[in-house]
Amino acid sequence: MKSLNRRTFIKTAALLSSASLAPKSKAIVMNSDQSFTVVIPMPIQVVIDDVGWWSGKDGHENQEPFRTGINRNHVPEDYEAIIHLGKALGIRPQAAMVMCEWDTKNILRDLPHSTWMGKEWNNEKWVGPWLEKTADLLSNNSDHIELTVHGIGHEYWTNGTFTRAEWADMQGVMRPPEHIKKHLDYFGKLLDQHGLGPMPRSFVPTAFRHGFGPTGDHEQSLAAILKQYGIDYINTPFRVMANAGDVQHGLFGIDSGVLTVDRGQDLLTWDTIATPPRGELSGPTCGMHWPNILHTDPGRNHEIVETWIRFLEPYDRSFDTFLAPDSDLFRQQLLHHQLTGIHQRDGRIEFDFSRTDALDYIGERKRFLIKVLSPNALDFQASGMRILAQKAERQENGQVLMTINVERDIAQKTATMVIV
């Protein structure tokens, strides 16, 4: 079996594709004198909140937003830190963007709920060459960073006074639907000012204020409105989410056809800077805020990024987890990890997609990744799905860890793999 490095493996699979935790989907399979264990590992996705500010100042005591809370302004090098992480790990970290300080035309005067200045909004202080430089960085490195909808001004202002947060109040009750739609419209307009479109497919609610399903007197949920804008994935901690008891599948729920994933607990507080990560991930999201990957001296950002690289690499090498290269594969993998069954029968591995296909979900569920642990490298052939790419690595204990990227025939409810 041909061994591929991670970057080539992911690239090959992508090209071929275009032509408390729930129990893992795992089976121990005996085949003649070969024994191996197979698992659909839990995907890990890196999500970084509050990217987009140019001021680092936490302004909430003066009715300005909770920004990143650091004692310096942000610079293009802070975006390069995210790109560095993505390149090193072969992933696209999600940058959950706050866009108001990118406004070069003061269009937010027409959206007074979105900023502390209301109809007097003036962003000329933050209009400069750094905008064009950073927009070029983001556009030229889209393989290593993925923009995500976070907010415009992060909070919600009424007559110059804000309440938390932009999309929902502190109880998770959604803001008026007409305001939600205008904020999404203007988020798209701010992206267009810098050629950063189209609208992302992912969303992180500001201050994690969100409700699963309809809230308050609203007839539809925030997810239902997001779906109208092509957003099919929400990432937020369930511990503070309204109606969290209605979630159907432990790590995730489906709300009006939109995947809502439990972010869990971030490892560091939102304003921690120049500090290596500590602790262990407890779920599918490695959540953080922008300062967590930065240094007080932007020229030393790389020192902090390297600590995150060393922290995350073992999750990719683990049998039970892997670093999702982008949010598209993350979404599909999580569905299969939670719901697709694996069974051993007559020396074959059988996959049962009936629960996965029963989801009322608008996104795809064709591609996923399998890991196999065996004394020796094995070759497989598949029925009901295609093997897109595979690699094998000898572990320190002598076992061989195989990573196999597959694409199923969506018309088939089952698939099989056998050793050849």
C-alpha positions as CSV (number, residue, x, y, z in Angstrom):
1,M,0.0,0.0,0.0
2,K,1.4,3.4,-1.0
3,S,2.1,5.7,1.9
4,L,1.1,9.3,1.6
5,N,2.1,12.3,3.8
6,R,-0.8,14.1,5.4
7,R,-0.9,17.1,3.0
8,T,-0.7,14.9,-0.2
9,F,-3.3,12.6,1.3
10,I,-5.8,15.4,2.0
11,K,-5.2,17.0,-1.4
12,T,-5.6,13.7,-3.3
13,A,-8.8,12.9,-1.4
14,A,-10.3,16.4,-2.1
15,L,-9.5,16.1,-5.9
16,L,-11.0,12.7,-6.1
17,S,-14.1,13.8,-4.2
18,S,-14.9,16.6,-6.6
19,A,-14.5,14.2,-9.8
20,S,-20.5,14.0,27.9
21,L,-19.1,11.8,24.2
22,A,-21.3,9.3,22.4
23,P,-19.8,5.8,21.7
24,K,-17.4,5.6,18.8
25,S,-18.2,3.6,15.7
26,K,-15.6,0.8,16.2
27,A,-15.2,-2.9,15.4
28,I,-12.5,-5.5,16.1
29,V,-12.3,-7.7,13.0
30,M,-10.7,-11.1,12.6
31,N,-9.7,-12.2,9.1
32,S,-7.7,-15.4,8.7
33,D,-4.5,-14.8,10.5
34,Q,-4.9,-11.0,10.4
35,S,-6.6,-9.1,13.3
36,F,-7.4,-5.4,13.1
37,T,-9.5,-2.7,14.7
38,V,-11.4,-0.2,12.7
39,V,-12.9,3.1,13.8
40,I,-14.6,6.1,12.3
41,P,-12.6,8.6,14.4
42,M,-13.9,11.8,16.0
43,P,-12.9,14.8,13.9
44,I,-11.3,17.8,15.6
45,Q,-11.8,21.3,14.1
46,V,-10.0,24.4,15.2
47,V,-12.3,27.4,15.6
48,I,-10.9,30.9,16.5
49,D,-13.3,33.6,17.7
50,D,-13.2,37.4,17.5
51,V,-10.9,37.6,14.5
52,G,-11.4,40.8,12.5
53,W,-10.9,43.6,15.1
54,W,-8.2,46.1,14.5
55,S,-8.5,47.6,18.0
56,G,-7.7,45.1,20.8
57,K,-9.3,47.2,23.5
58,D,-12.1,45.7,25.5
59,G,-14.6,48.6,25.4
60,H,-17.6,47.2,27.2
61,E,-17.3,49.6,30.2
62,N,-17.8,52.5,27.7
63,Q,-20.7,50.8,25.8
64,E,-18.2,49.7,23.1
65,P,-17.9,46.0,22.3
66,F,-16.1,43.2,24.1
67,R,-13.2,43.1,21.6
68,T,-10.2,40.8,22.1
69,G,-9.1,42.4,25.3
70,I,-5.4,42.8,24.5
71,N,-3.3,45.9,25.1
72,R,-2.3,46.5,21.5
73,N,-3.9,46.9,18.1
74,H,-4.1,44.0,15.8
75,V,-1.9,43.8,12.7
76,P,-1.7,41.6,9.6
77,E,0.9,39.4,11.4
78,D,-2.0,38.3,13.6
79,Y,-3.7,36.8,10.6
80,E,-0.4,35.2,9.5
81,A,-0.4,33.4,12.9
82,I,-3.6,31.6,11.9
83,I,-2.3,30.8,8.5
84,H,0.9,29.4,10.0
85,L,-1.1,27.1,12.2
86,G,-3.1,25.9,9.1
87,K,-0.1,25.3,7.0
88,A,1.8,23.4,9.7
89,L,-1.1,21.1,10.4
90,G,-2.6,20.7,7.0
91,I,-5.9,22.2,8.1
92,R,-8.1,25.3,7.5
93,P,-8.7,26.8,11.0
94,Q,-12.0,28.7,11.1
95,A,-11.6,32.4,11.7
96,A,-14.9,33.6,13.2
97,M,-15.0,37.2,11.9
98,V,-16.2,40.4,13.4
99,M,-16.4,42.8,10.5
100,C,-17.4,46.3,11.6
101,E,-13.8,47.7,11.6
102,W,-13.4,46.6,8.0
103,D,-16.1,49.1,6.8
104,T,-14.5,51.5,4.3
105,K,-17.7,53.2,3.2
106,N,-19.5,53.6,6.6
107,I,-22.4,51.6,5.4
108,L,-23.1,50.6,9.0
109,R,-24.8,54.0,9.5
110,D,-27.8,52.2,8.0
111,L,-27.6,49.4,10.6
112,P,-27.7,51.3,14.0
113,H,-28.2,48.3,16.1
114,S,-24.8,46.9,15.0
115,T,-22.4,49.5,16.5
116,W,-21.9,51.8,19.4
117,M,-22.0,54.9,17.2
118,G,-25.4,54.0,15.7
119,K,-26.3,56.4,12.8
120,E,-23.2,58.4,13.5
121,W,-20.9,55.5,12.6
122,N,-17.5,56.5,11.4
123,N,-14.7,54.0,10.8
124,E,-12.1,56.2,9.2
125,K,-9.7,55.4,12.0
126,W,-9.3,51.8,10.8
127,V,-9.2,52.4,7.1
128,G,-5.6,52.0,5.9
129,P,-3.2,49.9,3.9
130,W,-3.4,47.1,6.5
131,L,-6.9,46.3,5.2
132,E,-5.7,45.6,1.6
133,K,-2.6,43.7,2.9
134,T,-4.7,41.5,5.1
135,A,-7.4,40.9,2.4
136,D,-4.7,39.7,0.1
137,L,-3.3,37.5,2.8
138,L,-6.7,35.9,3.4
139,S,-7.4,35.5,-0.4
140,N,-4.0,34.1,-1.2
141,N,-4.1,31.6,1.7
142,S,-7.6,30.3,1.6
143,D,-6.3,26.7,1.8
144,H,-5.0,27.5,5.3
145,I,-7.8,29.7,6.8
146,E,-11.6,29.6,6.5
147,L,-13.7,32.6,7.2
148,T,-16.7,32.1,9.4
149,V,-19.7,34.4,10.3
150,H,-19.3,35.7,13.9
151,G,-20.8,39.2,13.8
152,I,-20.6,42.8,12.8
153,G,-20.2,44.6,16.1
154,H,-20.5,41.6,18.4
155,E,-23.2,43.2,20.6
156,Y,-26.6,44.8,20.1
157,W,-27.2,48.5,20.7
158,T,-30.4,50.4,21.5
159,N,-30.1,54.1,21.8
160,G,-26.4,53.9,22.4
161,T,-26.6,51.2,25.1
162,F,-25.6,47.6,24.3
163,T,-26.9,44.3,25.5
164,R,-25.3,41.0,24.9
165,A,-25.3,39.8,22.2
166,E,-25.6,40.5,18.5
167,W,-27.8,37.5,17.5
168,A,-29.6,36.7,20.8
169,D,-30.0,38.1,24.3
170,M,-28.5,36.6,27.4
171,Q,-31.3,34.0,27.6
172,G,-30.6,32.9,24.1
173,V,-33.8,34.5,22.7
174,M,-33.2,35.5,19.1
175,R,-33.2,39.2,18.1
176,P,-36.0,40.3,15.7
177,P,-35.9,38.3,12.5
178,E,-35.8,41.4,10.3
179,H,-32.6,42.6,12.2
180,I,-31.0,39.1,11.9
181,K,-31.5,39.2,8.1
182,K,-30.1,42.8,7.8
183,H,-27.0,41.9,9.9
184,L,-26.4,38.9,7.6
185,D,-26.9,41.1,4.5
186,Y,-24.4,43.7,5.8
187,F,-21.9,41.0,6.8
188,G,-22.0,39.9,3.2
189,K,-21.6,43.5,2.0
190,L,-18.5,44.0,4.2
191,L,-17.0,40.9,2.8
192,D,-17.6,42.2,-0.7
193,Q,-15.9,45.5,0.1
194,H,-12.6,43.5,0.3
195,G,-13.3,40.7,-2.2
196,L,-13.6,38.1,0.7
197,G,-16.9,36.5,-0.4
198,P,-18.9,34.4,-0.8
199,M,-20.9,34.2,2.4
200,P,-19.3,31.5,4.7
201,R,-21.3,28.3,5.4
202,S,-20.4,28.3,9.1
203,F,-21.6,30.4,12.0
204,V,-20.4,31.0,15.6
205,P,-22.8,33.2,17.7
206,T,-21.2,36.1,19.5
207,A,-20.9,35.6,23.3
208,F,-22.2,32.1,22.6
209,R,-25.8,33.4,23.0
210,H,-27.9,31.1,21.0
211,G,-31.1,29.0,21.1
212,F,-31.7,25.6,19.6
213,G,-35.0,25.8,17.7
214,P,-37.4,28.7,18.0
215,T,-37.0,31.0,21.1
216,G,-39.3,33.5,22.8
217,D,-42.2,34.4,20.6
218,H,-40.4,33.7,17.3
219,E,-42.0,31.1,15.0
220,Q,-38.7,30.2,13.4
221,S,-35.2,29.6,14.8
222,L,-32.1,31.5,14.0
223,A,-30.8,28.4,12.2
224,A,-33.8,28.6,9.9
225,I,-32.8,32.1,8.9
226,L,-29.1,31.2,8.6
227,K,-30.1,28.4,6.2
228,Q,-31.6,31.0,3.8
229,Y,-28.1,32.4,3.5
230,G,-26.5,29.1,2.8
231,I,-25.2,28.5,6.3
232,D,-25.5,24.9,7.3
233,Y,-23.2,24.6,10.4
234,I,-23.4,26.3,13.8
235,N,-20.6,25.9,16.4
236,T,-21.5,26.9,20.0
237,P,-21.2,25.4,23.6
238,F,-24.4,23.6,24.6
239,R,-23.9,24.4,28.3
240,V,-25.2,28.0,27.7
241,M,-27.5,27.3,24.8
242,A,-31.2,27.8,25.2
243,N,-33.3,24.6,24.6
244,A,-30.1,22.4,24.8
245,G,-32.3,19.6,26.0
246,D,-33.8,19.3,22.6
247,V,-30.5,18.3,21.0
248,Q,-31.0,14.9,19.4
249,H,-27.5,13.3,19.0
250,G,-25.3,14.2,21.9
251,L,-22.4,16.1,20.2
252,F,-24.7,17.6,17.7
253,G,-28.3,18.4,16.8
254,I,-30.2,19.3,13.6
255,D,-32.1,22.6,13.8
256,S,-34.2,23.3,10.7
257,G,-31.8,21.3,8.6
258,V,-28.7,23.0,10.1
259,L,-26.0,21.1,12.0
260,T,-25.4,22.5,15.5
261,V,-22.2,21.2,17.2
262,D,-21.3,21.4,20.8
263,R,-18.2,23.4,21.2
264,G,-17.6,22.3,24.7
265,Q,-15.2,24.2,27.0
266,D,-12.3,26.3,25.5
267,L,-8.9,25.5,27.0
268,L,-8.0,29.2,27.7
269,T,-10.0,32.2,28.8
270,W,-11.0,34.6,26.0
271,D,-8.3,37.3,26.6
272,T,-5.4,35.0,27.5
273,I,-2.4,36.0,25.4
274,A,1.2,34.7,25.0
275,T,0.4,31.5,27.0
276,P,0.8,27.9,25.7
277,P,-2.4,25.7,25.7
278,R,-3.0,23.4,28.6
279,G,-5.5,20.6,29.3
280,E,-7.2,18.2,27.0
281,L,-9.9,18.5,24.4
282,S,-13.2,16.9,25.4
283,G,-15.1,17.0,22.2
284,P,-14.8,17.7,18.4
285,T,-14.0,21.4,18.7
286,C,-10.7,23.0,19.6
287,G,-12.2,26.4,20.4
288,M,-10.2,29.5,21.2
289,H,-10.2,33.2,20.9
290,W,-7.8,35.2,18.8
291,P,-5.5,36.3,21.6
292,N,-4.9,32.7,22.6
293,I,-2.8,32.1,19.5
294,L,-0.9,35.5,19.7
295,H,2.0,37.1,21.5
296,T,2.0,40.6,23.0
297,D,4.8,41.2,20.4
298,P,3.4,40.4,17.0
299,G,6.9,39.5,15.8
300,R,6.8,36.6,18.3
301,N,3.4,35.2,17.4
302,H,5.2,32.2,15.9
303,E,6.3,31.1,19.4
304,I,2.7,30.7,20.5
305,V,1.6,29.1,17.3
306,E,4.3,26.5,17.7
307,T,3.0,25.5,21.1
308,W,-0.5,24.9,19.5
309,I,1.1,22.8,16.8
310,R,2.8,20.6,19.3
311,F,-0.5,20.4,21.3
312,L,-2.7,19.4,18.3
313,E,-0.4,17.0,16.4
314,P,-1.1,14.1,18.8
315,Y,-4.8,14.3,18.1
316,D,-4.1,13.7,14.4
317,R,-1.9,10.7,15.2
318,S,-4.3,9.2,17.6
319,F,-6.4,6.2,16.6
320,D,-9.7,7.7,17.9
321,T,-9.4,11.3,16.6
322,F,-8.0,13.2,13.6
323,L,-7.6,16.9,12.6
324,A,-10.3,17.7,10.1
325,P,-8.7,19.5,7.1
326,D,-11.8,21.8,6.7
327,S,-15.3,22.3,8.0
328,D,-16.8,20.4,5.1
329,L,-15.1,17.1,5.9
330,F,-15.6,17.9,9.6
331,R,-19.3,18.1,9.3
332,Q,-19.5,14.9,7.3
333,Q,-17.1,13.0,9.5
334,L,-19.0,14.0,12.7
335,L,-22.2,12.6,11.3
336,H,-20.6,9.3,10.5
337,H,-18.6,9.1,13.7
338,Q,-21.8,9.5,15.7
339,L,-24.4,7.5,13.6
340,T,-22.8,5.2,11.1
341,G,-22.6,1.6,12.3
342,I,-19.7,-0.7,11.8
343,H,-20.2,-4.5,12.0
344,Q,-17.9,-7.5,11.5
345,R,-19.4,-10.3,9.6
346,D,-17.7,-13.3,8.0
347,G,-14.3,-11.5,7.9
348,R,-15.7,-8.3,6.3
349,I,-16.3,-4.8,7.6
350,E,-19.8,-3.7,7.0
351,F,-21.0,-0.1,7.2
352,D,-24.6,0.8,7.9
353,F,-25.7,4.3,7.0
354,S,-29.4,4.1,7.8
355,R,-29.2,6.3,10.9
356,T,-26.9,8.8,9.1
357,D,-29.2,9.1,6.1
358,A,-32.3,9.5,8.3
359,L,-31.1,13.0,9.4
360,D,-33.1,16.0,8.3
361,Y,-29.8,17.7,7.3
362,I,-29.2,20.0,4.3
363,G,-25.5,19.2,4.0
364,E,-23.6,16.3,2.4
365,R,-22.7,13.1,4.1
366,K,-20.7,11.3,1.4
367,R,-17.1,11.5,2.5
368,F,-15.5,10.3,5.7
369,L,-12.3,8.9,7.1
370,I,-11.6,5.5,8.6
371,K,-8.6,4.4,10.8
372,V,-7.4,0.8,11.0
373,L,-4.9,-0.5,13.5
374,S,-3.2,-3.8,12.6
375,P,0.1,-5.7,13.1
376,N,0.8,-5.2,9.4
377,A,-0.1,-2.9,6.6
378,L,-3.2,-4.0,4.8
379,D,-4.9,-3.3,1.4
380,F,-8.6,-3.1,1.1
381,Q,-11.2,-3.1,-1.6
382,A,-14.6,-1.6,-1.1
383,S,-18.1,-2.1,-2.3
384,G,-20.7,0.6,-2.0
385,M,-18.0,3.3,-1.6
386,R,-14.7,4.3,-3.2
387,I,-11.3,4.4,-1.5
388,L,-10.0,7.9,-2.4
389,A,-6.6,7.8,-0.6
390,Q,-4.9,5.8,2.1
391,K,-1.6,5.9,4.1
392,A,0.1,3.7,6.6
393,E,2.4,4.6,9.5
394,R,4.2,2.3,11.8
395,Q,3.6,3.1,15.5
396,E,6.1,3.0,18.4
397,N,4.4,-0.2,19.7
398,G,5.0,-1.9,16.3
399,Q,1.3,-1.7,15.2
400,V,0.5,-0.1,11.8
401,L,-2.0,2.8,11.8
402,M,-3.8,3.1,8.4
403,T,-5.8,6.1,7.5
404,I,-8.3,5.6,4.7
405,N,-10.4,8.3,3.0
406,V,-13.6,7.1,1.4
407,E,-16.5,8.4,-0.5
408,R,-19.7,6.4,-0.3
409,D,-22.3,5.8,-3.0
410,I,-25.1,7.9,-1.5
411,A,-27.7,5.7,-3.1
412,Q,-26.5,2.7,-1.0
413,K,-27.5,2.3,2.6
414,T,-24.6,-0.1,3.3
415,A,-21.1,-0.6,2.2
416,T,-18.3,-3.2,2.8
417,M,-14.6,-3.4,2.9
418,V,-12.5,-6.6,2.6
419,I,-8.8,-7.3,2.6
420,V,-7.2,-8.0,-0.8
